[in-house]
Amino acid sequence: MPNKITRSIKEAIEGAFTALGGESYLVRVGCRDPGTFCRLLGKLLPRDVTLEVPPPADDPAEHDLLDTARRIAYVLEMAARHKARAQSTAPT
C-alpha cells in the first residue's frame, strides 16, 4: 500500500510540474524566488561526494620536475634574502 500511495503522489507531482510548464516553470521560479529554487536544487544534489585521488605516479620525469621546482624556489628565496640584506645595509 505505501508504494501505491508514493507512486500516486509522485505521479501527481509530475503532472502538476508538467501543467505548470515543466522546465520553463523552474526557470521562472529561479528568477522570481532564487531562495526557493536553491532549496529545491539542494534537495536534488547528493549530500556526500567521495573524491578519489590517485597516488602520484612513479614517473622519474615527475620527480625531476619537482626537484627542479624546489631548486628554483630555493634560488628565488636566496635572491630575495640577498636583496633584502643589500637594501637594509645600503646607505641612505
C-alpha positions, 0 to 999 in steps of 0.5 A: 500500500505505501508504494501505491500511495508514493507512486500516486503522489509522485505521479501527481507531482509530475503532472502538476510540474508538467501543467505548470510548464515543466522546465520553463516553470523552474526557470521562472521560479529561479528568477522570481524566488532564487531562495526557493529554487536553491532549496529545491536544487539542494534537495536534488544534489547528493549530500556526500561526494567521495573524491578519489585521488590517485597516488602520484605516479612513479614517473622519474620525469615527475620527480625531476620536475619537482626537484627542479621546482624546489631548486628554483624556489630555493634560488628565488628565496636566496635572491630575495634574502640577498636583496633584502640584506643589500637594501637594509645595509645600503646607505641612505 
